[in-house]
Structures are given as structure tokens and as C-alpha cells.
Amino acid sequence: MEDRPLSERVDVAVIGAGFTGLSAARTLAKRGAKVAVLEAETIGWGASSRNGGMVLTGMKLGVNKLISMYGRELTQRMYAASLATIDCVEQIVREEAIDCDFSRSGHLEVACKQKHFNDYARQAEVVAREFNHQLRVVPKSELSAEIGSNIYYGGMVDEVSAGANPARYVAGLARAAIKAGAEVFEHTRVETLQRESYQGGMGWKIGTSRGTLWAREVFVGTSGYTSKATPALQKKLIPIGSFIITTEILPEALACQLSPRNRMIYDSKNFLYYYRLTPDRRMLFGGRAAFFPENDQTVRRSADILRRGMIDVYPQLRDVKVEYVWGGTLDFAFDIMPHAGQLDGMYYAVGYAGHGVAMATYQGQKMADLIAGDKPDNPFVGIPFPAAPLGLYDGDPWFLPFAGAWYKFLDWVS
Ligand SMILES: Cc1cc2nc3c(=O)[nH]c(=O)nc-3n(C[C@H](O)[C@H](O)[C@H](O)COP(=O)(O)OP(=O)(O)OC[C@H]3O[C@@H](n4cnc5c(N)ncnc54)[C@H](O)[C@@H]3O)c2cc1C
């Protein structure tokens, strides 16, 4: 795909070939736009191929916090959008026949403290009343039907969430975008963006590692890998490392004991663990073991930390071999919310804070509709998008060790 010369002129240049960019490219191309996806590495190289494959409802922030930030009406629209994101993924998977083990297995949040569990009942009540959505609170005495671990104080299930193989999903999304007519250029890093006219129209002159092209509009979907090519956006995002180990293939009886309903599971801490069985019956166990983005050192250290964490949760896995470890970078906005809209004249959708599989797909689609001239309902467009407090950030996350220590402290006291 990288050998073809770059197109000279397109309607929309999409930066980044992850869920966000490819979903937008698919929708735009289906609507007849000439689209070039510019990817610095390869299709799905960023977080989209490396994540836990949890297709989750809700947002990173809890519902009470959301209501306090945005009020009831806007939070209702956000929550409804978060439910629609799962349908959006399911529909694309069906329509494009993407073989990615998509399954509505539901998610389970587990409480690390009694007070976290006490809060589940309050949350479930608010979600039922305000958003007409049912969450099921599971007391400790019934938790063994959901998870083969007895370290938790109870859980909360959302049956609507799903699981998928993310690498297969992003590859399928790329095939679908290409089938719809989009061009994907791998190994094409965007280096400069300049507002410039061309053949009588205003647009963007885009300098890449493989030459220059001109686009009427630019859509940025670079998430945790956002760079100095889009400096205003980079200053609003904190890149945070997340890491995953997977075990060898487990005997069927053991796998069934660990996760009898095959849920997507995560715990109630800030410095959380998330885990699930893979379709080939490995335990996939992830967490923000180190806050810094992935490199040889953070991946190696994370493997040890995550293995210890996994054995704390599941002592049954003490003698099981860990066969794979990897890491990736996700993006946090300073308010831990997804954001979409226009900045410096460019369209963007970012800030998924570890809840990106479904939301990135959805935002790609919604932003494509906006670029194409529709007025789609998107409650994440136009909400305040804060910069760093006191402007103390230029895209170099020097404060990550302090942030990591702060979250560990919060987990200790709250
Ligand atoms: C280890 C890990 C586990 C996760 N688990 C889950 C999970 O279970 N559930 C969930 O919902 N979310 C999860 N996430 C988050 C989720 O993966 C992301 O939110 C989502 O993939 C973001 O997709 P994206 O397309 O916006 O960005 P990405 O997939 O990160 O893609 C961005 C792309 O932009 C490219 N790029 C950057 N700069 C340039 C440039 N200048 N020129 C050209 N290309 C450029 C990069 O090369 C990259 O390929 C996880 C993330 C990680 C790292």
C-alpha cells in the first residue's frame, strides 16, 4: 500500500490509521469523498491493535461526576451515545463481515474496597433513573458466578458491553475503508500542516515523509501518538502507557472457573487492572503498570508487575506461563473526557482515556458526517476542552511519575 505515489489532492486527509481515522475514512468514502489516510507506521500500529478488546459502555468518569460537570441533560446524551457506540461497532462488524470474535459478553466491574461496592448500588440507581439503562449489582456472596477470585467486595455487570479481537477488527475496518474507496498510505508521517489555497479553494498543504499533498479538510485521529505536527492538540493530551500480558492457553475447566461468563473485567482502582479470557483461552491481563509510554524497559518492568497483579487476583495462575507482553499508549485529556470538534481549523476526535474501542469508532463516524456537512448529534463536540493547569505543559509529560504516585496515593486513601 505504501508504494503508490501520494494523491496530489483529496477532499479529506485523515491522519492516523486506527479506529478513529479508519472509521472516519470508511464513512467519508461511502459518502463519495476522496479520502487519503496518512499513517506514520502501519495500519492499526497504535493503540487500536494493542488494546484489551473491551468494547465498553460508559465513560472513564463515573455518572455522578459527569452530572456534576455537565448537568443532567448533556450527561443523558453522553450516556446514550456511549450505549450507541457498542451498536455502532456491532453494525460495522456485521455489515463488513469482519471476523474479529465480536461477542456481547458484558463487562464486570469489581470492587477493591467495601466503600467502592457501596457506591455501585447508588450508581446503578442513577443509571436506571437518569439513563434508563440497567446495571446489575452482584454482592460478594454471589460473585463466584462471575469470577473465580475472592479478593473483591462485590461487582457490577453491564450486559451490553462486548469483547472483540482488536487487531482483527482494525484490519477489517481498514479493508472496509479501502473497499469504500479510501486510500491508505502507510509509512507516511505527517510533518507539517499549512493553510493554503489550491486551484481556487482554501485547504491544507500537508508535508509528509513521502512528499506533499493538498486536502480541503484535515481530520486528526492520532490519540496517544499525537505529535508536534499538531501542536495545539498535543498540548491538550497526556500520553499514558498501558501494558498487557497473556498466559499460555489454559485448560477449559480452569478458564471457566476464572471467568465463568467470559466477561470483560476491570477493577475499581484508579491504577486499575483489566482482564479477560481471549477466544483461544488465554488470560489477558492488563494495567497501567508504568505510566510512561511503551519502550523495552517499561514493557519488561510491566510484565513482572502485571504477573504479580494477576496472581494476586487469581492465585490459580501461579504456575502458568506468561507467553506474551506488550504495551501501547493511550490519551488522556486533562478532564479525562473524550473530545471532538475543530482546533486551528482541523477536525479531530481524541481523549478516550482507555475507553476507545467503541468510542473511537463512533467518533470517527460522527465526525465524518460533520465534515460531510451534516449536523449529527454529538454531545462531545463543544464541551470545554481544558489545557494544562497554568499552561504548564508543552506536550512533554514530565509530570507522569508524579501523576502515577498521586493515583497510587488516591487508591490507598479512597
Ligand atoms: C494497552 C492498551 C489497552 C487498551 N485497552 C482498551 C480496551 O480494552 N477497551 C477500550 O475501549 N480501549 C482500550 N484502550 C484504548 C484504545 O485502544 C484507544 O482509545 C483507541 O485504540 C484509540 O484509537 P485511535 O484510532 O484514536 O488511535 P490509535 O489507534 O493510537 O492510532 C493513532 C495512529 O496515529 C498515527 N500517527 C500519529 N501521529 C502521526 C503523524 N504525524 N502522521 C501520521 N500518522 C500518525 C500513529 O502511528 C497511530 O497508528 C487500550 C489502549 C492500550 C494502549
The ligand as a Gaussian input file, in Angstrom:
#p B3LYP/6-31G(d) Opt

LIG

0 1
 C       -2.579000      -1.495000      26.125000
 C       -3.890000      -0.801000      25.831000
 C       -5.078000      -1.413000      26.200000
 C       -6.308000      -0.793000      25.933000
 N       -7.463000      -1.484000      26.206000
 C       -8.654000      -0.954000      25.834000
 C       -9.846000      -1.713000      25.979000
 O       -9.827000      -2.892000      26.364000
 N      -11.023000      -1.109000      25.653000
 C      -11.080000       0.170000      25.167000
 O      -12.169000       0.658000      24.891000
 N       -9.942000       0.882000      24.958000
 C       -8.741000       0.351000      25.263000
 N       -7.591000       1.050000      25.005000
 C       -7.695000       2.352000      24.342000
 C       -7.942000       2.194000      22.830000
 O       -7.081000       1.222000      22.292000
 C       -7.700000       3.543000      22.150000
 O       -8.503000       4.527000      22.773000
 C       -8.049000       3.520000      20.665000
 O       -7.393000       2.455000      20.020000
 C       -7.679000       4.852000      20.019000
 O       -7.790000       4.700000      18.632000
 P       -7.246000       5.846000      17.690000
 O       -7.526000       5.421000      16.300000
 O       -7.796000       7.155000      18.123000
 O       -5.678000       5.906000      17.977000
 P       -4.510000       4.875000      17.675000
 O       -5.002000       3.507000      17.421000
 O       -3.490000       5.042000      18.752000
 O       -3.928000       5.380000      16.292000
 C       -3.250000       6.591000      16.132000
 C       -2.371000       6.437000      14.902000
 O       -1.907000       7.725000      14.526000
 C       -0.637000       7.554000      13.914000
 N        0.039000       8.847000      13.897000
 C        0.381000       9.634000      14.958000
 N        0.978000      10.763000      14.524000
 C        1.018000      10.697000      13.160000
 C        1.522000      11.575000      12.145000
 N        2.105000      12.742000      12.446000
 N        1.396000      11.181000      10.840000
 C        0.781000      10.016000      10.519000
 N        0.296000       9.142000      11.455000
 C        0.421000       9.490000      12.751000
 C        0.037000       6.519000      14.812000
 O        1.101000       5.881000      14.135000
 C       -1.133000       5.586000      15.153000
 O       -1.154000       4.437000      14.313000
 C       -6.339000       0.479000      25.296000
 C       -5.151000       1.106000      24.929000
 C       -3.937000       0.479000      25.185000
 C       -2.662000       1.151000      24.782000

